Amino acid sequence: MPEASRPALSDGFPPICPSWRDAAGWQSVTKLQIHKMHDLPKQQLASEGDVNTTPARSAWQARQLDDATRELLEADADVFLHQSLSTPCLNVLKGAKGATITDLQGRELLDFHGNNVHQVGFGHPRVIERIKQQLDELSFCTRRYVCEPPVELARRLIELAPGDLNRVLFAPGGTSAIGMALKLARVATGRFKTISMWDAFHGASLDAISIGGEAVFRQGIGPLLPGSEHVPPPDHRHCPFKCGQTCNLNCADYVEYVLEKEGDVAAVVAETIRCTPYVPPKDYWKRVRAACDRHGALLILDEIPIGLGRTGKFFAFEHYDIVPDMVVLGKGLGGGVFPLAALIAREGLNVASHTALGHYTHEKSPVACAAGLATLDVIRDEKLVERAATLGARTIDLLNELKNRQPLIGEVRGVGLLMGVELIKSDGARACAEAESVMYECLSRGLNFKVTMGNILTLTPALTVTADELARAVQILDASLSSLSLGPSE
């Protein structure tokens, strides 16, 4: 494409990431894609994950994929509605086991993405065996009835939860569980307003994107739920309060400011630790918890991708010495096989017997709950919570050593096996094009992860990952960063 005919992609974009004008591979982008990219704000394209229509993706696919893979990708694109982040897809998988995935061409990759369903790894034999056993005994339980697996799973979660988090509801996915939490907050408080955070993700349904803060899901979809107020997340590097190197908790105080000004907020809804990750300071949630208590608002914490031990505690909020009014688990709860989520609420919130908060057809699926019970068994018996704490601390040390060698790394952050590496240019701007290049270079070398906010390499391996696999991932990342000036690997 001639330079003069390229659209000015930077026009009107929020200052999140630089435009793609300097990225390689413009020739592979169709005219329609260019116009669509021009119409979309850059934050929408880069916030929740890596974009599936960039020239860099097309260039990587041209180098790496064989004819059989291309044929199936084309079939996928022919039958599914196209949407940002996913369809058209990147590649084709034929296997997933433990901490790795295998593509159609037989290449094995360490999977540090996994959509965060792989706390116990992919295809754990104990999970698979429990599912097979349950299929033979009772494959479905019609609503109005109950069976043993969901009751036992609810009991196990209550035993693990601190405080008086003694009531459970199951749902077929995290988004649905978030919806149930919002409904329960309205019933319990008689209010409808919420405070949630920009950049947050709580699911893709209309109610979840209303409280979410990702433009890729929200923009052009409105009107959204009324009363969905938003505040900045505890991200000190890009904080509107200009915190700088250390969070000064002005963001926590601002939550109370909004609670006071609104006066009738039902709940503060937030991810305990943003999966990017943003790791709040120790006192952040104590301040927010106290503010909620003072203003009669509930505190709902979303731990759908980060619970079940990923942070080195079973619940991430245990790092902050507080207990929320509700917590939502999901993703990995079904063992990386079945969609399953749980809303766990305080005993005093058992106040909605007159209405239906969920009543989903698969709310108490015996097979999904059997997978959940096996998952909890594996987490306990293989000491995955403790392993996440130990291996995560060791890997963060390795990443910080890498930071000392790689000037593009602006910050390493994380807790347990929830880790993020933020790439920053020398002028302090987000290194978005570089992050995308590093991601594809890592894919070529055998490491899979996603990029969030355009410039953060988000690393979330299976909790069954070995120390050697973690060290290999850091080596791949090191080599990929070093190769930026040398051109992509074939």
C-alpha positions as CSV (number, residue, x, y, z in Angstrom):
1,M,0.0,0.0,0.0
2,P,1.4,3.4,-0.9
3,E,2.3,5.5,2.1
4,A,0.0,8.4,0.9
5,S,-3.0,6.1,0.8
6,R,-2.7,4.7,4.3
7,P,-5.2,6.0,6.8
8,A,-4.0,8.2,9.6
9,L,-4.6,5.5,12.2
10,S,-3.5,7.8,15.1
11,D,-6.3,10.3,14.5
12,G,-8.6,10.4,17.4
13,F,-7.1,7.4,19.2
14,P,-6.8,7.5,23.0
15,P,-3.1,7.6,24.0
16,I,-2.9,3.9,25.1
17,C,-0.7,2.5,22.4
18,P,1.1,3.9,19.3
19,S,-0.5,3.2,15.9
20,W,0.4,0.3,13.7
21,R,1.9,2.6,11.0
22,D,5.4,1.3,11.9
23,A,4.4,-2.4,12.1
24,A,5.6,-4.8,9.4
25,G,3.2,-6.5,7.1
26,W,0.9,-3.7,6.0
27,Q,0.6,-5.4,2.6
28,S,-1.3,-8.3,4.1
29,V,-4.1,-6.2,5.5
30,T,-7.2,-5.8,3.3
31,K,-8.8,-2.5,2.6
32,L,-11.9,-3.5,4.7
33,Q,-9.7,-4.4,7.6
34,I,-7.9,-1.0,7.4
35,H,-11.2,0.9,7.4
36,K,-12.4,-1.1,10.4
37,M,-9.2,-0.5,12.3
38,H,-9.5,3.2,11.5
39,D,-13.0,3.2,13.0
40,L,-12.0,1.6,16.2
41,P,-10.3,3.3,19.1
42,K,-6.9,1.7,19.9
43,Q,-7.8,0.9,23.5
44,Q,-10.7,-1.2,22.1
45,L,-8.3,-3.1,20.0
46,A,-5.5,-3.7,22.5
47,S,-6.9,-3.8,26.1
48,E,-8.2,-7.2,26.8
49,G,-5.9,-9.3,24.6
50,D,-3.8,-9.4,21.4
51,V,-5.7,-8.3,18.3
52,N,-6.5,-10.9,15.7
53,T,-6.5,-8.7,12.6
54,T,-3.1,-7.0,12.7
55,P,-0.4,-7.2,10.0
56,A,1.9,-8.9,12.5
57,R,-0.5,-11.8,12.9
58,S,-0.9,-12.2,9.2
59,A,2.8,-12.1,8.7
60,W,3.4,-14.8,11.5
61,Q,0.7,-17.0,10.0
62,A,2.3,-16.7,6.5
63,R,5.6,-17.9,7.9
64,Q,4.5,-20.6,10.3
65,L,1.3,-22.3,9.1
66,D,1.0,-25.2,6.7
67,D,-1.7,-25.9,4.1
68,A,-3.8,-28.2,6.3
69,T,-3.8,-25.6,9.1
70,R,-4.8,-22.9,6.8
71,E,-7.6,-25.0,5.4
72,L,-9.2,-25.5,8.8
73,L,-8.7,-21.8,9.7
74,E,-10.5,-20.8,6.6
75,A,-13.3,-23.2,7.4
76,D,-13.5,-21.7,10.9
77,A,-13.7,-18.2,9.4
78,D,-16.4,-19.3,6.9
79,V,-18.9,-20.6,9.5
80,F,-18.4,-18.5,12.7
81,L,-19.4,-14.9,13.2
82,H,-16.2,-12.8,13.2
83,Q,-15.3,-11.0,16.4
84,S,-12.4,-9.2,17.9
85,L,-9.8,-11.2,19.7
86,S,-10.9,-14.6,18.5
87,T,-12.5,-15.4,15.2
88,P,-10.6,-15.5,12.8
89,C,-8.3,-17.7,14.9
90,L,-4.6,-17.8,15.2
91,N,-3.8,-21.5,14.8
92,V,-5.2,-25.0,15.1
93,L,-4.7,-27.3,18.1
94,K,-4.7,-31.1,18.1
95,G,-3.7,-31.7,21.7
96,A,-3.4,-30.2,25.2
97,K,-1.9,-32.0,28.2
98,G,-0.5,-30.7,31.5
99,A,1.2,-27.3,30.9
100,T,1.5,-27.6,27.1
101,I,-0.5,-27.5,24.0
102,T,0.3,-29.1,20.6
103,D,-0.8,-27.6,17.2
104,L,-1.9,-29.4,14.1
105,Q,1.7,-29.4,12.8
106,G,2.9,-31.2,15.9
107,R,4.7,-28.3,17.5
108,E,4.5,-28.3,21.3
109,L,4.2,-25.0,23.2
110,L,4.3,-24.1,26.9
111,D,0.9,-22.6,27.4
112,F,1.1,-19.5,29.7
113,H,-2.4,-18.4,28.6
114,G,-4.8,-21.3,28.8
115,N,-7.7,-18.9,29.1
116,N,-7.0,-19.4,32.8
117,V,-8.9,-22.7,32.9
118,H,-5.8,-24.8,33.5
119,Q,-5.0,-24.6,37.2
120,V,-4.7,-28.4,37.3
121,G,-3.3,-28.5,33.8
122,F,-5.0,-29.8,30.7
123,G,-6.5,-33.3,30.8
124,H,-5.6,-34.2,34.3
125,P,-6.2,-37.9,34.6
126,R,-8.0,-37.7,37.9
127,V,-10.4,-35.1,36.5
128,I,-11.0,-37.1,33.3
129,E,-11.6,-40.3,35.3
130,R,-14.1,-38.6,37.6
131,I,-16.0,-37.2,34.6
132,K,-16.2,-40.7,33.0
133,Q,-17.4,-42.2,36.2
134,Q,-20.1,-39.6,36.6
135,L,-21.3,-39.9,33.0
136,D,-22.0,-43.6,33.7
137,E,-23.9,-42.9,36.9
138,L,-25.9,-39.7,36.2
139,S,-25.2,-37.5,33.2
140,F,-27.8,-34.8,33.9
141,C,-30.0,-33.6,36.8
142,T,-33.2,-31.9,35.8
143,R,-33.9,-28.6,37.7
144,R,-36.2,-28.9,40.7
145,Y,-34.1,-31.9,41.6
146,V,-30.6,-32.2,43.1
147,C,-28.0,-34.9,43.2
148,E,-24.9,-35.6,45.3
149,P,-22.0,-33.9,43.3
150,P,-23.2,-30.3,43.5
151,V,-24.1,-30.5,47.2
152,E,-20.7,-32.0,48.0
153,L,-18.9,-29.4,45.8
154,A,-20.7,-26.5,47.6
155,R,-19.8,-28.0,51.0
156,R,-16.1,-28.2,49.9
157,L,-16.0,-24.6,48.8
158,I,-17.7,-23.4,52.0
159,E,-15.0,-25.3,54.0
160,L,-12.3,-23.5,52.0
161,A,-13.8,-20.0,52.2
162,P,-13.0,-17.9,55.3
163,G,-15.4,-16.0,57.4
164,D,-19.1,-16.6,56.9
165,L,-19.0,-17.2,53.2
166,N,-21.5,-20.0,53.7
167,R,-23.9,-19.9,50.7
168,V,-23.2,-21.1,47.1
169,L,-24.9,-20.9,43.7
170,F,-23.4,-22.6,40.6
171,A,-23.7,-21.4,37.0
172,P,-22.5,-22.6,33.6
173,G,-19.9,-19.8,33.4
174,G,-18.3,-16.9,35.2
175,T,-20.3,-14.3,33.3
176,S,-23.6,-15.8,34.5
177,A,-22.2,-16.0,38.1
178,I,-21.4,-12.3,38.0
179,G,-25.0,-11.6,36.8
180,M,-26.3,-13.6,39.8
181,A,-24.1,-11.5,42.2
182,L,-25.4,-8.3,40.7
183,K,-29.0,-9.4,41.2
184,L,-28.4,-10.6,44.7
185,A,-26.8,-7.2,45.6
186,R,-29.9,-5.4,44.3
187,V,-32.2,-7.7,46.3
188,A,-30.1,-7.4,49.5
189,T,-29.6,-3.6,49.5
190,G,-32.6,-2.3,47.6
191,R,-30.2,-0.3,45.5
192,F,-29.1,-0.8,41.9
193,K,-25.9,1.3,41.4
194,T,-22.4,-0.3,41.2
195,I,-18.8,1.0,41.3
196,S,-16.4,-1.0,39.2
197,M,-13.1,-0.3,37.5
198,W,-11.9,0.8,34.1
199,D,-9.9,-1.9,32.3
200,A,-11.7,-4.6,34.3
201,F,-13.2,-7.7,32.7
202,H,-16.1,-9.5,34.3
203,G,-17.6,-11.3,31.3
204,A,-19.2,-10.6,27.9
205,S,-22.9,-10.4,28.6
206,L,-24.7,-7.0,28.7
207,D,-24.7,-6.8,32.5
208,A,-21.1,-7.9,32.8
209,I,-19.8,-5.4,30.2
210,S,-21.7,-2.7,31.9
211,I,-19.7,-3.1,35.0
212,G,-16.6,-4.1,33.0
213,G,-14.1,-1.5,31.7
214,E,-12.9,-3.0,28.4
215,A,-13.8,-0.9,25.4
216,V,-13.5,-3.9,23.1
217,F,-16.7,-5.2,24.8
218,R,-18.5,-1.9,25.6
219,Q,-18.1,0.5,22.8
220,G,-21.0,0.9,20.4
221,I,-23.2,-1.6,22.4
222,G,-25.1,0.8,24.7
223,P,-27.2,1.8,26.4
224,L,-25.6,-0.2,29.2
225,L,-27.0,-0.9,32.7
226,P,-27.8,2.4,34.4
227,G,-25.9,3.3,37.6
228,S,-22.7,1.5,36.5
229,E,-20.1,3.9,37.8
230,H,-16.4,3.4,37.1
231,V,-13.2,4.4,39.0
232,P,-9.5,4.0,38.0
233,P,-7.8,0.7,38.9
234,P,-4.8,0.5,41.2
235,D,-2.3,0.8,38.4
236,H,0.4,3.1,39.7
237,R,2.3,3.4,36.4
238,H,-0.6,4.7,34.4
239,C,-2.6,6.2,37.3
240,P,-4.6,9.4,36.7
241,F,-3.5,10.4,40.3
242,K,0.1,10.5,39.1
243,C,1.4,8.0,41.7
244,G,4.6,7.3,39.9
245,Q,6.6,4.3,41.1
246,T,4.5,3.5,44.1
247,C,0.7,3.6,44.6
248,N,-0.2,6.2,47.2
249,L,-3.8,4.7,47.6
250,N,-5.5,7.8,46.2
251,C,-7.4,5.3,44.0
252,A,-8.8,3.6,47.1
253,D,-9.8,6.9,48.6
254,Y,-11.5,7.8,45.4
255,V,-13.7,4.7,45.7
256,E,-15.0,6.1,49.0
257,Y,-15.4,9.6,47.4
258,V,-17.8,8.1,44.8
259,L,-19.6,6.0,47.4
260,E,-20.2,9.2,49.4
261,K,-21.3,11.3,46.5
262,E,-23.6,8.7,45.0
263,G,-25.0,7.8,48.4
264,D,-27.0,4.7,47.2
265,V,-24.5,2.3,45.7
266,A,-25.4,-1.4,46.0
267,A,-22.0,-2.9,45.5
268,V,-18.3,-2.3,44.6
269,V,-17.5,-5.0,42.1
270,A,-13.9,-5.6,41.2
271,E,-11.2,-8.2,40.4
272,T,-9.1,-8.7,43.5
273,I,-6.0,-8.7,41.3
274,R,-6.5,-7.7,37.7
275,C,-5.3,-10.6,35.5
276,T,-3.1,-8.2,33.6
277,P,-1.9,-8.1,36.4
278,Y,-2.4,-5.0,38.5
279,V,-1.4,-6.0,42.0
280,P,-2.9,-3.6,44.6
281,P,-0.9,-2.6,47.6
282,K,-1.5,-4.5,50.9
283,D,-3.8,-1.8,52.3
284,Y,-5.9,-1.2,49.2
285,W,-8.7,-3.7,49.9
286,K,-8.7,-2.9,53.6
287,R,-9.6,0.7,52.8
288,V,-12.2,-0.3,50.2
289,R,-13.7,-2.9,52.5
290,A,-14.0,-0.3,55.3
291,A,-15.5,2.3,52.9
292,C,-18.1,-0.2,51.8
293,D,-19.1,-0.9,55.4
294,R,-19.4,2.8,56.1
295,H,-21.6,3.5,53.2
296,G,-23.8,0.3,53.2
297,A,-22.4,-1.1,50.0
298,L,-21.5,-4.8,49.4
299,L,-18.1,-5.8,48.2
300,I,-18.1,-8.4,45.4
301,L,-14.8,-9.7,44.3
302,D,-14.3,-11.4,40.9
303,E,-11.7,-14.2,41.1
304,I,-12.9,-16.1,38.0
305,P,-9.4,-16.3,36.4
306,I,-7.2,-15.9,39.5
307,G,-8.8,-18.0,42.2
308,L,-8.2,-21.7,43.0
309,G,-4.7,-21.1,44.1
310,R,-3.1,-19.3,41.2
311,T,-1.8,-16.4,43.5
312,G,-0.4,-18.8,46.1
313,K,-3.6,-18.5,48.2
314,F,-6.8,-20.4,47.4
315,F,-8.6,-17.1,47.3
316,A,-6.6,-14.1,46.1
317,F,-8.4,-11.8,48.7
318,E,-6.6,-13.9,51.5
319,H,-3.5,-11.9,50.6
320,Y,-5.3,-8.7,51.9
321,D,-6.7,-10.0,55.2
322,I,-10.3,-9.1,54.3
323,V,-13.5,-11.1,53.5
324,P,-15.8,-9.9,50.7
325,D,-19.6,-10.1,50.9
326,M,-19.4,-12.3,47.7
327,V,-16.7,-13.9,45.7
328,V,-17.0,-15.4,42.2
329,L,-15.0,-18.4,41.0
330,G,-15.0,-19.9,37.5
331,K,-12.8,-20.9,34.6
332,G,-10.6,-23.6,36.2
333,L,-13.3,-24.8,38.6
334,G,-14.5,-27.3,36.0
335,G,-11.0,-28.8,35.7
336,G,-10.3,-27.2,32.4
337,V,-13.0,-29.4,30.8
338,F,-16.5,-28.3,31.8
339,P,-17.8,-24.7,32.1
340,L,-18.5,-24.1,35.7
341,A,-18.6,-21.1,38.1
342,A,-19.6,-20.5,41.6
343,L,-21.0,-17.5,43.5
344,I,-20.1,-17.8,47.2
345,A,-21.9,-15.3,49.5
346,R,-22.1,-14.5,53.2
347,E,-24.8,-16.2,55.2
348,G,-26.6,-13.0,55.8
349,L,-27.2,-12.6,52.0
350,N,-29.5,-15.6,51.9
351,V,-32.4,-13.2,51.3
352,A,-33.6,-13.9,47.7
353,S,-35.9,-17.0,48.1
354,H,-38.7,-15.0,46.5
355,T,-37.0,-14.6,43.2
356,A,-34.7,-16.6,40.8
357,L,-31.1,-15.4,40.8
358,G,-30.0,-18.0,38.4
359,H,-32.0,-21.2,37.9
360,Y,-29.8,-22.1,34.9
361,T,-30.6,-25.4,33.2
362,H,-27.0,-26.6,33.9
363,E,-26.7,-24.9,37.3
364,K,-26.2,-28.1,39.2
365,S,-24.7,-30.3,36.5
366,P,-23.6,-33.5,38.1
367,V,-20.8,-34.0,35.5
368,A,-19.4,-30.4,35.8
369,C,-19.6,-30.7,39.6
370,A,-17.8,-34.0,39.5
371,A,-15.1,-32.3,37.6
372,G,-15.0,-29.6,40.2
373,L,-14.6,-32.1,43.0
374,A,-11.8,-33.8,41.2
375,T,-10.2,-30.4,40.7
376,L,-10.3,-29.5,44.4
377,D,-8.8,-33.0,45.2
378,V,-5.9,-32.4,42.8
379,I,-5.3,-28.9,44.2
380,R,-5.2,-30.3,47.7
381,D,-3.3,-33.5,47.1
382,E,-0.7,-32.1,44.8
383,K,-0.3,-29.0,47.0
384,L,-0.8,-26.7,44.0
385,V,-1.5,-23.6,46.1
386,E,1.9,-24.0,47.9
387,R,3.6,-24.8,44.6
388,A,2.1,-21.6,43.0
389,A,3.5,-19.5,45.8
390,T,7.0,-21.1,45.7
391,L,7.4,-21.4,41.9
392,G,5.9,-18.0,41.3
393,A,8.3,-16.2,43.7
394,R,11.2,-18.0,42.0
395,T,10.0,-17.1,38.5
396,I,9.4,-13.5,39.4
397,D,13.0,-13.4,40.6
398,L,14.1,-14.8,37.2
399,L,12.0,-12.2,35.4
400,N,13.5,-9.4,37.5
401,E,17.0,-10.7,36.5
402,L,15.8,-10.6,32.9
403,K,14.6,-7.0,33.5
404,N,18.2,-6.0,34.4
405,R,19.4,-7.4,31.0
406,Q,16.5,-6.2,28.8
407,P,16.0,-2.4,28.8
408,L,12.6,-2.8,27.1
409,I,11.1,-4.3,30.3
410,G,9.7,-1.5,32.4
411,E,8.2,-3.5,35.2
412,V,7.8,-7.1,36.4
413,R,4.8,-7.7,38.7
414,G,2.8,-10.6,39.9
415,V,1.9,-12.8,42.8
416,G,2.1,-16.6,42.7
417,L,1.8,-17.9,39.1
418,L,0.0,-14.8,38.0
419,M,2.7,-12.7,36.4
420,G,3.1,-9.8,34.1
421,V,6.0,-8.2,32.2
422,E,5.3,-4.6,31.0
423,L,7.3,-3.4,28.0
424,I,8.0,0.3,28.1
425,K,9.9,2.5,25.6
426,S,12.7,4.8,26.8
427,D,10.4,7.8,26.7
428,G,7.9,6.0,29.0
429,A,5.4,5.1,26.3
430,R,3.8,1.7,26.1
431,A,5.9,-0.5,23.8
432,C,2.9,-2.0,21.9
433,A,4.4,-2.9,18.6
434,E,7.4,-4.4,20.4
435,A,5.1,-6.5,22.7
436,E,3.3,-7.9,19.7
437,S,6.6,-8.8,18.0
438,V,7.8,-10.5,21.2
439,M,4.6,-12.5,21.5
440,Y,4.9,-13.9,17.9
441,E,8.6,-14.6,18.4
442,C,7.8,-16.5,21.6
443,L,5.2,-18.5,19.7
444,S,7.8,-19.4,17.1
445,R,10.1,-20.6,19.9
446,G,7.5,-22.6,21.8
447,L,5.9,-20.2,24.4
448,N,2.2,-19.2,24.3
449,F,0.8,-16.2,26.2
450,K,-1.4,-13.2,25.6
451,V,-0.7,-9.5,25.5
452,T,-3.0,-7.2,27.5
453,M,-3.3,-3.4,27.5
454,G,-1.2,-3.6,24.3
455,N,2.1,-3.9,26.0
456,I,1.9,-6.3,29.0
457,L,3.1,-9.9,28.5
458,T,0.7,-11.8,30.7
459,L,2.0,-15.1,32.0
460,T,-0.4,-17.6,33.6
461,P,0.9,-21.2,33.4
462,A,-0.8,-24.3,34.8
463,L,-0.1,-24.7,38.5
464,T,1.3,-28.1,37.6
465,V,4.1,-26.5,35.6
466,T,7.6,-27.6,36.6
467,A,10.5,-25.4,37.6
468,D,12.3,-26.4,34.5
469,E,9.4,-25.4,32.3
470,L,9.2,-22.1,34.0
471,A,13.0,-21.5,33.5
472,R,12.6,-22.5,29.8
473,A,9.8,-20.0,29.4
474,V,12.0,-17.2,30.8
475,Q,14.8,-18.3,28.4
476,I,12.5,-18.1,25.5
477,L,11.3,-14.7,26.5
478,D,14.9,-13.5,26.9
479,A,15.9,-14.8,23.4
480,S,12.8,-13.3,21.9
481,L,13.4,-9.8,23.4
482,S,17.0,-10.0,22.2
483,S,15.9,-10.9,18.7
484,L,13.8,-7.8,18.1
485,S,16.5,-6.1,16.0
486,L,17.4,-9.3,14.1
487,G,14.0,-10.0,12.5
488,P,11.4,-12.8,13.1
489,S,12.3,-16.5,13.4
490,E,11.2,-18.8,10.6
